[in-house]
Each structure stands twice: as C-alpha cells, then as structure tokens.
Amino acid sequence: MQFGETTALILITVTLLELFMRLWHGSWAFSRDPSTKPQSSRFYDFEKISKLEPHLTSDYLTQEFWHEMQSLTKDRSGIKMTNHLGDRYLVAKNCDGKLFSVEDNLRTTLFGPKFSKHNYYLFGSSTLHNFEVPNNKTTASNLQKLFADLGYDWSVRNYGVSGATIENNFARILAIEHIFNQGDTIVILFGINDVGLDTYPLYEMNILKIMRRLGEYSLLMRTIHRLLARSSWRNHSKITARQKIAILEEINIWAISRNIRFKAILEPVLHLKRYPNNYELGLRKTFGQKLEILYKFGYKEFTSLINPDFAASTINVFNETDTSVFLDQAHINSVGTEILAAEIFKLTAPSL
C-alpha cells in the first residue's frame, strides 16, 4: 500500500470515528461552546443561580446582593503583590458595597468585639472569601459569631482571596508578619487550589497539549486526550500535594518559632462527598474527568501525609447534607458556611 493510500485510509477512519462519536453523543457543533465550560458560580446570572438546588430556599439571595457582588468583582477580585523576599501573593480588591464589601483587602467580617485580646487570622482562597453569600453569612462571620456567643474576645480576620494557594498564603503571611503577636492564631484552609490545577499546563507533555487543543474542535480527539491524560493528571496531583505538605511543615516551624498557634485545615470539595445526591452527581459530571482525578488523588495524598499535630481535615463535613450546599465544585451556600464554621471552631478554639 502506497503512502498516499495509507494516509487516505487513516483520514477516512478518523472521519468515520469522529462521525460515530458525534452521533453517539448527539453533538454536532464544530467547536466547543465556551458557555458550556465549567466556571465559578459567582459568574452565573441571577436567574441561573436562583434556580440551583442550594439556593432554592436562600432568603439572602436577592437580585440586589447578587448584582452588587458581580458589579464589584467583574473586572477582578484579586490584586497581585510581592513580599520582601520576592514571593508573589494575592490580596482581595477593596470594594464598598452594602451587602458585599472588602476593606483593607479583607472580606468584611461581622459580629466582632470592640476590643480583643487575641486575633484569629483566616487564610484561604475563594471558598473562604465567600462571594456567594453576603457579609453576615460568610464562614468568617459565622465563626466570629460563635466566638462572641461563647465569650471569646477574639477578632476574626478574613484573608481569603480568589485563586490563593498554600504558597501564596505563606508569602502573604511573611509580608505582614510584623502584625502577629504571641498567642495569636493562624488558620489556613487549603486543598481546592492545591492539587495542581494551576501548574499542570506547565508540565503537560507536548503531545497531550496538541490533543487537548484539537479536542476543542474534535470530539474524538477530546475523548482520546482524556484517556491518555489520566495518568498524567494523577501523577501531577500527587506530586503537587507532597510539595504543598512540605510548605505547610515550613509554616508550622515558622509559627512555633514565634509562639503563634497554627492550624492547617483541608477543606471540603464536591467530588469527595461520600453520599452525593442527584443534583451533585450531575454537577460533578459537568466538571469532567480532569478535576475528578486531580481531587481524588491529590486529596488522597493530603489525607495520608498531613501531620495531625497541626493539621486536620473537614472533607467529610457535608456528607450528611441531603440538600446540597455546593454551588459548583467548591463554593457553598450559607448552610455550608455555617456548618464549616462550626467545624473549624471545634478544631481550633481552645477550652475557655
């Protein structure tokens, strides 16, 4: 068989396979619709977000709040900074809304004492910043209310910022280390952004990059890419998790040297909920196999490696919720922030 004939046969075979795949999935669009790609729930319009199961009975979800949040964060929600060591980190953009606000680059936390003997610093990503709820419903505000109700004169400060990773948070801690006093508490929520989502493209093999790009136009290439990339996703998430654990160990040593209480808390994620309901199962599928694998193996590595002396896990905290608290793979409604705050309180508050 001549080269030309072989090439023609390959092209015909690929074309037939592509047609079969499209017929099987009922997909005939030439390229992927960008609107079908998963995104953070804070970018949903009000009509869509109000129809999701976690928000069907949310009395705080009003057009006023949702439009205010979106208008204040539409350009960007985080600002890039660099500390004295040259390490980069993110801070939340200041904004002055009635229901959603950020002051001094900290999401507003309510119910705090006028005077406090100790400060309680919460670091994390958008799952702590809580775009999806107003100021009085954030995890930090719920936690502050628990402290106030039980007589703790502690002031909770919410350093959550969209996109932050463990190393970003450590860089920010070092940038403001002069504000910490002995006896203060630092808590870092980690996990969602720490399984290699941001770094995987840098280490992806060239052949997988080519197939992924072709997959924007070919359902066949998209399917083949997913099959071949599974091992790559799995290995990268495990390697990344080990690197992040090493940074947490470094933070703990830093905190001990300054007599600061430190706790690292592995945050919950939709993909690892033990008993997902039908809404959650459908939601997980929309995010595809990549996230499924990165979270599964990254979190498995975290769970096996975290040091119980200064770290704990909350990945099971939403296992018993019948109605979902998840709006997407990570972000939660006000029921979720209240449950998570109570769990963080148990893990970090010393006895009175």
One Martini backbone bead per residue (centre of mass of N, CA, C, O) as a GRO file, in nm:
protein
  352
    1MET     BB    1   0.095   0.037   0.024
    2GLN     BB    2   0.077   0.354  -0.019
    3PHE     BB    3   0.111   0.648   0.138
    4GLY     BB    4  -0.146   0.782   0.027
    5GLU     BB    5  -0.337   0.550   0.105
    6THR     BB    6  -0.280   0.549   0.405
    7THR     BB    7  -0.368   0.838   0.462
    8ALA     BB    8  -0.658   0.808   0.357
    9LEU     BB    9  -0.741   0.583   0.554
   10ILE     BB   10  -0.696   0.744   0.812
   11LEU     BB   11  -0.892   0.978   0.748
   12ILE     BB   12  -1.144   0.804   0.719
   13THR     BB   13  -1.137   0.676   0.999
   14VAL     BB   14  -1.145   0.937   1.163
   15THR     BB   15  -1.409   1.046   1.044
   16LEU     BB   16  -1.590   0.808   1.128
   17LEU     BB   17  -1.531   0.831   1.432
   18GLU     BB   18  -1.635   1.117   1.464
   19LEU     BB   19  -1.926   1.060   1.370
   20PHE     BB   20  -1.986   0.848   1.583
   21MET     BB   21  -1.940   1.024   1.832
   22ARG     BB   22  -2.156   1.240   1.761
   23LEU     BB   23  -2.393   1.045   1.742
   24TRP     BB   24  -2.372   0.930   2.031
   25HIS     BB   25  -2.381   1.242   2.168
   26GLY     BB   26  -2.532   1.462   1.996
   27SER     BB   27  -2.279   1.627   1.854
   28TRP     BB   28  -2.240   1.917   1.602
   29ALA     BB   29  -2.043   2.109   1.685
   30PHE     BB   30  -1.744   2.235   1.583
   31SER     BB   31  -1.725   2.383   1.861
   32ARG     BB   32  -1.691   2.475   2.169
   33ASP     BB   33  -1.887   2.609   2.412
   34PRO     BB   34  -1.787   2.831   2.647
   35SER     BB   35  -2.056   2.814   2.829
   36THR     BB   36  -2.002   2.494   2.901
   37LYS     BB   37  -1.786   2.566   3.078
   38PRO     BB   38  -1.665   2.564   3.373
   39GLN     BB   39  -1.756   2.774   3.658
   40SER     BB   40  -1.796   3.000   3.871
   41SER     BB   41  -2.084   3.089   4.042
   42ARG     BB   42  -2.034   3.408   4.044
   43PHE     BB   43  -2.095   3.419   3.713
   44TYR     BB   44  -2.377   3.389   3.743
   45ASP     BB   45  -2.682   3.455   3.696
   46PHE     BB   46  -2.959   3.506   3.876
   47GLU     BB   47  -3.145   3.302   3.739
   48LYS     BB   48  -2.956   3.057   3.774
   49ILE     BB   49  -2.880   3.062   4.080
   50SER     BB   50  -3.187   3.052   4.188
   51LYS     BB   51  -3.226   2.739   4.059
   52LEU     BB   52  -3.049   2.613   4.251
   53GLU     BB   53  -3.065   2.402   4.506
   54PRO     BB   54  -2.893   2.574   4.726
   55HIS     BB   55  -3.105   2.845   4.651
   56LEU     BB   56  -3.419   2.793   4.682
   57THR     BB   57  -3.410   2.889   5.022
   58SER     BB   58  -3.261   3.172   4.994
   59ASP     BB   59  -3.317   3.475   5.150
   60TYR     BB   60  -3.039   3.632   5.061
   61LEU     BB   61  -3.111   3.586   4.757
   62THR     BB   62  -3.072   3.870   4.579
   63GLN     BB   63  -3.041   4.094   4.335
   64GLU     BB   64  -2.887   4.301   4.496
   65PHE     BB   65  -2.655   4.120   4.587
   66TRP     BB   66  -2.565   3.985   4.316
   67HIS     BB   67  -2.512   4.253   4.158
   68GLU     BB   68  -2.313   4.374   4.352
   69MET     BB   69  -2.096   4.155   4.342
   70GLN     BB   70  -2.051   4.161   4.031
   71SER     BB   71  -1.982   4.468   4.003
   72LEU     BB   72  -1.729   4.453   4.212
   73THR     BB   73  -1.586   4.177   4.044
   74LYS     BB   74  -1.566   4.182   3.722
   75ASP     BB   75  -1.265   4.259   3.671
   76ARG     BB   76  -1.160   4.194   3.974
   77SER     BB   77  -1.058   4.032   4.299
   78GLY     BB   78  -0.742   4.041   4.258
   79ILE     BB   79  -0.412   4.135   4.381
   80LYS     BB   80  -0.087   4.166   4.301
   81MET     BB   81   0.195   4.073   4.505
   82THR     BB   82   0.512   4.152   4.687
   83ASN     BB   83   0.750   4.059   4.889
   84HIS     BB   84   1.069   4.091   5.036
   85LEU     BB   85   1.146   3.800   4.881
   86GLY     BB   86   0.970   3.789   4.596
   87ASP     BB   87   0.694   3.683   4.670
   88ARG     BB   88   0.387   3.592   4.560
   89TYR     BB   89   0.057   3.745   4.600
   90LEU     BB   90  -0.281   3.785   4.720
   91VAL     BB   91  -0.544   4.033   4.715
   92ALA     BB   92  -0.823   4.183   4.789
   93LYS     BB   93  -1.043   4.391   4.654
   94ASN     BB   94  -1.164   4.681   4.719
   95CYS     BB   95  -1.508   4.733   4.852
   96ASP     BB   96  -1.834   4.928   4.878
   97GLY     BB   97  -2.086   4.756   5.002
   98LYS     BB   98  -2.375   4.660   5.164
   99LEU     BB   99  -2.330   4.320   5.130
  100PHE     BB  100  -2.046   4.362   4.974
  101SER     BB  101  -1.714   4.367   5.126
  102VAL     BB  102  -1.381   4.538   5.119
  103GLU     BB  103  -1.127   4.594   5.374
  104ASP     BB  104  -0.802   4.601   5.365
  105ASN     BB  105  -0.819   4.327   5.192
  106LEU     BB  106  -1.087   4.235   5.357
  107ARG     BB  107  -1.337   4.058   5.426
  108THR     BB  108  -1.614   4.118   5.579
  109THR     BB  109  -1.657   4.098   5.939
  110LEU     BB  110  -1.891   4.011   6.170
  111PHE     BB  111  -1.942   4.028   6.531
  112GLY     BB  112  -1.725   4.185   6.660
  113PRO     BB  113  -1.527   4.317   6.886
  114LYS     BB  114  -1.411   4.613   7.003
  115PHE     BB  115  -1.223   4.432   7.184
  116SER     BB  116  -0.905   4.246   7.171
  117LYS     BB  117  -0.663   4.001   7.267
  118HIS     BB  118  -0.715   3.831   7.001
  119ASN     BB  119  -0.612   3.698   6.690
  120TYR     BB  120  -0.787   3.560   6.393
  121TYR     BB  121  -0.643   3.406   6.110
  122LEU     BB  122  -0.776   3.374   5.780
  123PHE     BB  123  -0.671   3.151   5.525
  124GLY     BB  124  -0.746   3.156   5.162
  125SER     BB  125  -0.980   3.133   4.928
  126SER     BB  126  -1.285   3.161   4.777
  127THR     BB  127  -1.410   2.967   5.000
  128LEU     BB  128  -1.361   3.214   5.210
  129HIS     BB  129  -1.463   3.470   5.072
  130ASN     BB  130  -1.761   3.432   4.975
  131PHE     BB  131  -1.935   3.547   4.722
  132GLU     BB  132  -2.231   3.388   4.766
  133VAL     BB  133  -2.234   3.573   5.028
  134PRO     BB  134  -2.290   3.778   5.261
  135ASN     BB  135  -2.126   3.910   5.523
  136ASN     BB  136  -2.316   3.752   5.751
  137LYS     BB  137  -2.249   3.445   5.591
  138THR     BB  138  -1.977   3.383   5.639
  139THR     BB  139  -1.748   3.190   5.780
  140ALA     BB  140  -1.620   3.416   5.951
  141SER     BB  141  -1.884   3.529   6.077
  142ASN     BB  142  -1.974   3.265   6.207
  143LEU     BB  143  -1.721   3.236   6.382
  144GLN     BB  144  -1.742   3.505   6.532
  145LYS     BB  145  -2.017   3.441   6.664
  146LEU     BB  146  -1.920   3.199   6.829
  147PHE     BB  147  -1.717   3.350   6.999
  148ALA     BB  148  -1.915   3.559   7.119
  149ASP     BB  149  -2.127   3.357   7.246
  150LEU     BB  150  -1.867   3.213   7.422
  151GLY     BB  151  -1.659   3.458   7.522
  152TYR     BB  152  -1.467   3.540   7.294
  153ASP     BB  153  -1.210   3.800   7.251
  154TRP     BB  154  -1.206   3.766   6.928
  155SER     BB  155  -1.057   3.850   6.608
  156VAL     BB  156  -1.171   3.806   6.286
  157ARG     BB  157  -0.976   3.748   5.981
  158ASN     BB  158  -1.028   3.774   5.623
  159TYR     BB  159  -0.785   3.636   5.377
  160GLY     BB  160  -0.953   3.566   5.149
  161VAL     BB  161  -0.865   3.466   4.801
  162SER     BB  162  -0.878   3.434   4.484
  163GLY     BB  163  -0.645   3.167   4.396
  164ALA     BB  164  -0.520   3.071   4.645
  165THR     BB  165  -0.237   2.927   4.792
  166ILE     BB  166  -0.018   2.816   5.008
  167GLU     BB  167   0.219   2.993   4.904
  168ASN     BB  168   0.063   3.257   4.897
  169ASN     BB  169  -0.008   3.266   5.202
  170PHE     BB  170   0.284   3.264   5.306
  171ALA     BB  171   0.372   3.524   5.165
  172ARG     BB  172   0.165   3.700   5.317
  173ILE     BB  173   0.254   3.642   5.602
  174LEU     BB  174   0.546   3.757   5.561
  175ALA     BB  175   0.445   4.049   5.481
  176ILE     BB  176   0.276   4.058   5.791
  177GLU     BB  177   0.447   3.958   6.049
  178HIS     BB  178   0.435   4.223   6.234
  179ILE     BB  179   0.122   4.173   6.339
  180PHE     BB  180   0.203   3.941   6.507
  181ASN     BB  181   0.128   3.768   6.808
  182GLN     BB  182   0.146   3.617   7.080
  183GLY     BB  183  -0.129   3.383   7.064
  184ASP     BB  184  -0.207   3.377   6.799
  185THR     BB  185  -0.411   3.281   6.510
  186ILE     BB  186  -0.354   3.048   6.236
  187VAL     BB  187  -0.551   2.977   5.943
  188ILE     BB  188  -0.549   2.724   5.680
  189LEU     BB  189  -0.715   2.682   5.387
  190PHE     BB  190  -0.699   2.380   5.188
  191GLY     BB  191  -0.693   2.221   4.829
  192ILE     BB  192  -0.848   2.334   4.580
  193ASN     BB  193  -0.558   2.489   4.474
  194ASP     BB  194  -0.349   2.214   4.556
  195VAL     BB  195  -0.359   1.987   4.288
  196GLY     BB  196  -0.261   2.142   3.997
  197LEU     BB  197  -0.438   2.338   3.825
  198ASP     BB  198  -0.212   2.569   3.768
  199THR     BB  199   0.051   2.369   3.683
  200TYR     BB  200  -0.006   2.151   3.468
  201PRO     BB  201   0.051   2.302   3.190
  202LEU     BB  202   0.369   2.312   3.243
  203TYR     BB  203   0.388   1.965   3.240
  204GLU     BB  204   0.266   1.903   2.985
  205MET     BB  205   0.269   1.722   2.727
  206ASN     BB  206   0.279   1.798   2.398
  207ILE     BB  207   0.078   1.585   2.292
  208LEU     BB  208  -0.148   1.673   2.492
  209LYS     BB  209  -0.173   1.964   2.400
  210ILE     BB  210  -0.256   1.904   2.110
  211MET     BB  211  -0.508   1.730   2.179
  212ARG     BB  212  -0.655   1.945   2.343
  213ARG     BB  213  -0.685   2.150   2.110
  214LEU     BB  214  -0.832   1.958   1.915
  215GLY     BB  215  -1.073   1.909   2.122
  216GLU     BB  216  -1.226   2.179   2.047
  217TYR     BB  217  -1.318   2.022   1.752
  218SER     BB  218  -1.282   1.715   1.864
  219LEU     BB  219  -1.432   1.445   2.008
  220LEU     BB  220  -1.216   1.231   1.964
  221MET     BB  221  -0.972   1.386   2.083
  222ARG     BB  222  -1.098   1.435   2.358
  223THR     BB  223  -1.121   1.135   2.438
  224ILE     BB  224  -0.824   1.052   2.401
  225HIS     BB  225  -0.704   1.258   2.594
  226ARG     BB  226  -0.842   1.154   2.852
  227LEU     BB  227  -0.714   0.872   2.849
  228LEU     BB  228  -0.403   0.971   2.842
  229ALA     BB  229  -0.419   1.192   3.096
  230ARG     BB  230  -0.474   1.045   3.362
  231SER     BB  231  -0.185   0.980   3.460
  232SER     BB  232  -0.089   1.272   3.461
  233TRP     BB  233  -0.289   1.385   3.666
  234ARG     BB  234  -0.227   1.194   3.899
  235ASN     BB  235   0.078   1.256   3.935
  236HIS     BB  236   0.059   1.563   3.971
  237SER     BB  237  -0.119   1.569   4.227
  238LYS     BB  238   0.077   1.412   4.411
  239ILE     BB  239   0.325   1.592   4.386
  240THR     BB  240   0.190   1.855   4.475
  241ALA     BB  241   0.099   1.766   4.757
  242ARG     BB  242   0.383   1.719   4.869
  243GLN     BB  243   0.478   2.012   4.836
  244LYS     BB  244   0.257   2.141   5.019
  245ILE     BB  245   0.326   1.994   5.280
  246ALA     BB  246   0.609   2.119   5.308
  247ILE     BB  247   0.500   2.409   5.350
  248LEU     BB  248   0.338   2.353   5.607
  249GLU     BB  249   0.584   2.275   5.774
  250GLU     BB  250   0.717   2.554   5.750
  251ILE     BB  251   0.493   2.716   5.884
  252ASN     BB  252   0.502   2.573   6.157
  253ILE     BB  253   0.788   2.653   6.231
  254TRP     BB  254   0.739   2.954   6.221
  255ALA     BB  255   0.515   2.962   6.442
  256ILE     BB  256   0.675   2.839   6.678
  257SER     BB  257   0.901   3.067   6.683
  258ARG     BB  258   0.637   3.281   6.764
  259ASN     BB  259   0.401   3.170   6.933
  260ILE     BB  260   0.191   3.050   6.715
  261ARG     BB  261  -0.108   2.941   6.627
  262PHE     BB  262  -0.147   2.647   6.409
  263LYS     BB  263  -0.380   2.567   6.127
  264ALA     BB  264  -0.447   2.308   5.899
  265ILE     BB  265  -0.727   2.289   5.657
  266LEU     BB  266  -0.905   2.061   5.488
  267GLU     BB  267  -1.121   2.113   5.240
  268PRO     BB  268  -1.407   2.079   5.092
  269VAL     BB  269  -1.540   1.869   4.815
  270LEU     BB  270  -1.760   1.752   4.596
  271HIS     BB  271  -1.598   1.490   4.483
  272LEU     BB  272  -1.589   1.371   4.810
  273LYS     BB  273  -1.866   1.311   4.859
  274ARG     BB  274  -2.016   1.027   4.984
  275TYR     BB  275  -2.345   1.127   4.937
  276PRO     BB  276  -2.455   1.205   4.656
  277ASN     BB  277  -2.681   1.357   4.486
  278ASN     BB  278  -2.820   1.419   4.187
  279TYR     BB  279  -2.717   1.706   4.159
  280GLU     BB  280  -2.416   1.639   4.229
  281LEU     BB  281  -2.364   1.436   4.006
  282GLY     BB  282  -2.420   1.633   3.773
  283LEU     BB  283  -2.213   1.848   3.854
  284ARG     BB  284  -1.957   1.675   3.834
  285LYS     BB  285  -1.977   1.613   3.524
  286THR     BB  286  -1.928   1.913   3.423
  287PHE     BB  287  -1.603   1.896   3.514
  288GLY     BB  288  -1.487   1.631   3.465
  289GLN     BB  289  -1.202   1.423   3.485
  290LYS     BB  290  -0.978   1.605   3.583
  291LEU     BB  291  -1.093   1.692   3.858
  292GLU     BB  292  -1.155   1.414   3.967
  293ILE     BB  293  -0.853   1.322   3.975
  294LEU     BB  294  -0.711   1.551   4.125
  295TYR     BB  295  -0.881   1.526   4.385
  296LYS     BB  296  -0.857   1.229   4.454
  297PHE     BB  297  -0.532   1.215   4.466
  298GLY     BB  298  -0.460   1.470   4.620
  299TYR     BB  299  -0.633   1.411   4.878
  300LYS     BB  300  -0.508   1.139   4.942
  301GLU     BB  301  -0.230   1.257   5.000
  302PHE     BB  302  -0.305   1.453   5.220
  303THR     BB  303  -0.434   1.247   5.420
  304SER     BB  304  -0.158   1.077   5.452
  305LEU     BB  305   0.042   1.347   5.535
  306ILE     BB  306  -0.083   1.490   5.751
  307ASN     BB  307  -0.023   1.658   6.053
  308PRO     BB  308  -0.195   1.627   6.354
  309ASP     BB  309  -0.049   1.859   6.517
  310PHE     BB  310  -0.153   2.095   6.269
  311ALA     BB  311  -0.375   1.909   6.122
  312ALA     BB  312  -0.687   1.890   5.927
  313SER     BB  313  -1.016   1.758   5.834
  314THR     BB  314  -1.332   1.851   5.624
  315ILE     BB  315  -1.437   1.647   5.391
  316ASN     BB  316  -1.702   1.529   5.574
  317VAL     BB  317  -1.902   1.771   5.661
  318PHE     BB  318  -2.127   1.712   5.402
  319ASN     BB  319  -2.236   1.410   5.402
  320GLU     BB  320  -2.539   1.470   5.551
  321THR     BB  321  -2.646   1.639   5.321
  322ASP     BB  322  -2.921   1.639   5.127
  323THR     BB  323  -2.901   1.921   5.057
  324SER     BB  324  -2.709   2.107   4.884
  325VAL     BB  325  -2.418   2.337   4.925
  326PHE     BB  326  -2.328   2.322   4.631
  327LEU     BB  327  -2.258   2.533   4.339
  328ASP     BB  328  -1.996   2.379   4.289
  329GLN     BB  329  -1.696   2.227   4.351
  330ALA     BB  330  -1.659   2.452   4.619
  331HIS     BB  331  -1.893   2.638   4.652
  332ILE     BB  332  -2.113   2.785   4.905
  333ASN     BB  333  -2.360   2.822   5.112
  334SER     BB  334  -2.489   2.918   5.419
  335VAL     BB  335  -2.504   2.633   5.532
  336GLY     BB  336  -2.206   2.568   5.478
  337THR     BB  337  -2.070   2.799   5.644
  338GLU     BB  338  -2.190   2.710   5.917
  339ILE     BB  339  -2.074   2.424   5.930
  340LEU     BB  340  -1.775   2.497   5.886
  341ALA     BB  341  -1.742   2.688   6.128
  342ALA     BB  342  -1.803   2.476   6.348
  343GLU     BB  343  -1.560   2.293   6.273
  344ILE     BB  344  -1.334   2.499   6.310
  345PHE     BB  345  -1.390   2.555   6.602
  346LYS     BB  346  -1.329   2.270   6.710
  347LEU     BB  347  -1.021   2.272   6.590
  348THR     BB  348  -0.922   2.582   6.725
  349ALA     BB  349  -1.061   2.607   7.002
  350PRO     BB  350  -0.996   2.663   7.310
  351SER     BB  351  -1.044   2.633   7.623
  352LEU     BB  352  -1.188   2.837   7.875
   0.00000   0.00000   0.00000
